[in-house]
């Protein structure tokens, strides 16, 4: 196994070899890694895959049949020591940030794989080619696969994203829903009005109107899930109406959030990590897009609808979308277009 012959890296690994996969941050990106894990397992089930992840996002991989070990990244020194102790023959850096690059450099693996043209490129001795200029936009899942294709994984249809429910989380969520008046078997829709970037946040009033419509017209109890950065939305929670169930960031951990979304009849939200969890639990998904590109970030291999403004926002060239007030492109999305997307999905068998 030599860096000079990348296509032989994975095929030449001995039976039961360890493979390191480094993926720091974020929730959506961790979900988008799961198709690659499934593809590796389908091709060579003998490989022992260790995923290095931050504790906040590691629950995405709990119970995944392709993952032998989840190595939690806490401090640089501790993670570097753990990586060297495992003596990986090959490590894939699926993050490519500065910290992950330095961890890759000191991990001790003779083969270190990332994409070409990345920061601290000296840390890698195998660099997967990026799509050529002018080629079609590729989905994030497809981009994840490029490293493994370069290392010899055969190119086949890519599996869907998958996350797996934990029994204790399912029981806990059922109890918390019941305590808020959602009976077992009652249909509900999860609405996620937050996002990490203001340019990706649709108007709270729009989500509130959709929530009330789902409750009154579609007989789906609206359940709002708020994240750690959604304190401002929480302060305006009264807009959602008295029949709406609201879980703030402290009410549900990530394992429970997965269980909550997996039990819903519909997910409605911005382009965010919970939207990708919804696609990985095979829910119907409506995603409102603003500054991000649906061709790259749409739900992967699941019934979904994308709602976005009709044309590009004139602010995009100026960078004003970074303002805390949000982006005109996503704020111009109409409530009726989101309702129509929900109706289209709910009428699907």
N, C-alpha and C positions, 0 to 999 in steps of 0.2 A: 504494500500500500504506500504509494508515493504521491506527494503533491503534484509532481510533474505529470501524472496520469489521473486526473480528477475522476473520470468516468469509472475507474476501477475501485474507487475508495469504498463505497458501500458494498458492492458485490464481493470484494475480497476480504471483508471482515470475517473472522472465524465465528463458528456457531456460539451463540450466547454472548457475543461481544457487547460491551457497554457503549452507548452512544449518548453524548451530552448535548442537550439543546437548551440554549440560554435565551430566556424571554423575560426581561424586566419590563414592568409596566405594559400595557394598561389593560383594563377589563376587556374592551372590544378586541384588542390585539391578541389577548390570550385565547379568547374564543376562536378567533380566526386561525390560530395555530392548530386547532384540533383536527381539521381535515388532513393536514400533513401527517400528524401522528397516526391517524387511521390508515392512511396510504402506506406508511412504513410498516405497520403491523400486518396489513393485508399481504404485503409483498414478502416480508421476512418476519414471521412471528417470533423467531428465536432471539431477535435483538432485544436488549434490555435498555429501554429508553429512560434516561434521567432528565427531567425538565427542571431547570433552575429558575425559580419564580419568586416574586415578592410575596410575603405572607398575605397581603390584602387581596391578591388575585389567585392564589393557589387553589381555593375551593372550586374554581372552574374545572380543575383536572381531577378532583376527587372521584374515584370510582371509574376512571377512564381505563378501559381494558388494554390500551396500548402503552400506558405509562407504568413503568416498573417502580419508579421512585420520583417523588417531588422533593427537591432540595431547596429549602427556603433560604433566600438571600437576606441576611440581616446586616452584617458589616462586611466591608471589603476584605479585611484580613481573614475573617472566619470563612467566608465563601471561597476565597482563594485556597485556603488550607484544605477545605473539603473537596474542591475540584482536583487538586493535586493528589489527594489520597485515593481518588477513584481511578486514576490512571486511564483516562479515556483515550482510546486510539484516535478519536475524531470528536471535535466539538463544533456545533453549528451555532453561530451567533444570530439569532432571529430578532435582535433588538437593534444593534449597531450604534448605540449611543456611546459616550466616552467611558462610562463606568464598565459597561459590558465589554467594550474593546480591551480595556486593560485587564479585566478578568480573563478574557480569552488569551491574552498574551502570556499571562502567568500561570495558566491552567495546567501546563505540562503536556498537553495533547500534541502529538507530532503533526496532526493535520487540523487546521483551524479554518473554518469556512465562514464566509460572509458574502454580501453582494459587492460588486465592484464599485469603485468611486466613493467609498464611505470614509468617514472621519477615522483617523488613526489606522489607515489601511495597512500599516506595517505590522499590525497585530495578526494579519491573516496571510496564509500562504496558499489558499484556494479562494478565488473570487468569482462568484457566479455572475455571468453577464446579465446586465439589465436589458429591458426591451429597447429596441432601437428607436431613435427619434422619428416621430411620424407614425409609429405603429399604433394599433388600437389601444385604448386605455385597458389595462388589465385589472382585474379585481384583486383586492388585498390577499385573498386566499391563493390566487394563482401566483402572486408575487412571492408568497411564503414558499411555494413549491420550487421556485427556481434554484434555491440552494441545494435541495435534495436531488433535483434532476441533474444538476452539474456534477454531483457526487455519485451518479450512477443509478438513481432510482428510475425505473422504467416509467415512461409517460403513459398514463392511463387515465380514464375518467376520474375526476377528483371526488372523493366522498363528501357528503354534507358535513357541516359542523355539528358537533354533539357535546352536550354536557349531561351529566347523570345525576339523578335525584338521590338524596340521602334520606333514608327513612325517618330519622329523627327530625330533620328539617321539615318534611312533609307533615308530620304530626304536629309540630310546633306551629306551623303556618295555619293549619286547619283550626287549631285552638284559638289563635289570635284573630282569625276571620270570624269565628263563631262569637267571640267576645265582642266583636263590633257589629254583630247582627247579620252576618253573612252565613246562612245555614248551609250545611253540607249538601252538595248537589245543586246549589243555586248558582246560576251562571254569572260570571263577572268579567269585566274588561280591565286590564291593567293599563294605566296611563302614566307615562313618564315625561313630565314637562321640563325636566332639567337637561343640561348638557354642560360639559366642561368649558366650552368656548361660547361667548355671547353670539358669535356669528351662526351658531347652530341651534339657537333657542327660538322657537316659535312663541307667539304671544300667549301668556298665561290665560288671558281672557278667552282666547280661542280654544285652548284645551278645556277650560271650564264649560264652555258652551257645548263642546262635543261630549263631555262627560255627562252633562244633564240630558242631552239628546239620547245617548246610549241607554241611560236609565229609563227615560220616559217612553221612547219610541222602540227601542230594541230589547227592553226588559233585561238588560245586563247591568248589574250593579257596578258602578264605577269605583275602582280602587286606585288611588293615587300613590305612586311610589316616589319618594323624594330621596335624593342622594346627599352626601356630605356637603356639597356646595350649593344646596338649594334652600338656604335659610331665608333668602328674600322671598322665594315662592311660598314658603311656609307662612310667612307673615300675611300673605294674601289668600290664605286657604279658604276663607269664607266665600270666595267667588265660586267655589266648586259645588256649593249647595249642601244642605243638611243630610241628604241621602248618600253622600259620597264618603267612602272610607279612605282615610289618609294615614299612611305609614311614613313617619319621618325617618331620617337616617339612623336614629338610635333604635328604632323599633324592630328593624330586620337586619340581620347580618347577610353576607353574600350568599351563604348556603340557603337561607330562608328566602332571599330574593329570587333565587333560581326556582325554588319550590312554588313560590307565589306565581311567578310568570308561567310556569309549566302547567298550572291549574286553570289558567284563564282561557276564555273562548276567543279573546282578541287582545292584541297589544297595540297601543297607539303611543307614539313618542317621537322625539327628535333622533337624529343620527347620534347614537351613543352606545355605551356598553350594554345596557339592558336590552336595547333593540336586537343586538346580536345574540344575547342569551335567549330572547324569544325565538329567533330563527333556529337556534341550536336545540331548542326544546320542541320544535315542530309546531309552533303556534302560528296563527294568522297574524301578519305584521303589517301595520301601516306606519311608514316613517316619513316625517316632514324634513325635507332637506333644504339647507341654505347655502352656505359657502362651500361645503364639501361636495364631491362629485359622486353621484349615485352609481356611476359605472365602476367606481373603485370600492365604494363602501355600502352598496345595497345589501339587503339580507341575502344570504348565500343558500341557494337550492331549497327554498321554502316558498309557499304561496304568500305573496306580499304585494303591496302597492306602495309606490313612491309618489309623494306629493311635493311639488316644488314650484317656484315662480315660473311664469311663462318664458321669461327672457333673462339674460345676464343683468346683474345689477351694475349701474354705472359707477358705483363706489368701488368696485373690485380693484380697479386699476390704481386707486388712490390709497388703499390700505385703511380707509376709514372704518371698514367692517370690524376692526379691532376695538372700536369704541364700545364702552360698556352698555350703550343703549341698544346694541345688536346690529343686525344687517338688514338693509331694506329688502333684499331678495327674499329672505325667509319671512319677514314681517308682512310681506305683501301676499302671502299664501292665504286664501280665503277659507273661512270655516266651512262653507258649502263643499269645497273641493275635498276637504278631509272627511266630511260626512259621507260624501259619495264614495270615496275609497273604502271606508268602513262598510258601507252597504254592499259594494261589489264583493268584498271578501266574505261577509257574513252570508251572502246568498250562494257562495260556492259550497258544494257538498263536502 
